[in-house]
C-alpha cells in the first residue's frame, strides 16, 4: 500500500496528515475513538449517516470501497466516481461545489492540489 495518496477531493491521505488513515494502518483503537469524535458530527450533517467505531477505517477512498471516505460514505468520492473522474479537479463545477467548499475551508492544501488537476 502506498504511504500516501490523494483522494478525489484533493486531501492527502497519509499517516502524517490523516489520523483515520494512521489509525487504520496501526490498528490503533484509541486513535479511532478520537477520530470518531471528530468525524461524527460531519458525517451526520454532510453525509446523513451515523458513524460507529467500526466505520473508522480508511486506507484511502481510491483504494477501498469500504473506507470511511469511500463512495459508499463520502458524497465527494461518490460524485467523482459516478462521473468518471479520478479527481474532483477534473469536474468543471468543482470550484462552486458545496461539499468541496466546506472541506477546503479546513484543508486549503487540498484546494490547491485540485487547481493542479484542472
Secondary structure, 3 states (H helix, E strand, C coil): CCCEEECCCCCEEECCCCHHHHHHHHCCHHHHHHHHHHHHHHHHHHHCCCCCHHHCCCCCCCCCCCCCCCCCCCHHHHHHHHCCCCCHHHCCCHHHCHHHHHHHHHCHHHHHHHHCCC
